[in-house]
Amino acid sequence: MAWGFLTNHAQALLCIAHDPGVRLREIASTLGITERAAFGIVTDLVEAGYVVKDKNGRRNRYGVQVDKPLPEALLRQRTVGQLVELLARTELGTRDHA
């Protein structure tokens, strides 16, 4: 069984941070999950206050609450914004060296 360091919730959060207009089907495709599962994850993130959802016609736009602390006990002194920044910087650094 394959595993990774980042949960689907963290990966969905990164998708939203990268593209606030991302569609659920795009999140699902990126994560390799169903749209229903992606909907559940985004709903979890919204209900927990990590993401704000704004309905714009038939589309949703999302905003990541970057000042919110991470939920893990070992990481509570860090914010969502710091995690997103770290992972985005790492991703960009990887692309620059490819």
Steps between C-alpha positions, in 0.01 A plus 500: 500500500634843403513775760616859522592763753215737414138408560235556236382796708845662481526430129154646435598809700807539278283466186277778631797719597645455151169576324215657702263425210587130487207267433422197712559271202850647458578441869364146467709432190816641656456293816375186324172497693132534411327836468282399795811444714644835384172667595520345847860615547427856389193504725720386792749779427223761480328379820834500686566859390807426286324598177232758422263419214343778293229412249546694177212411267529128434866492604664504840810696591696406804730685733754338729506641853879533514516622861320196641729270703554145383295242693782257583634531855863507384431772243253732676756780516499500117228643276333368190665782306846389611428145386369615163799732454747225587344247266455752217862611532615137494284430196637804317856407591448152358367639174792741463748212523314262267 
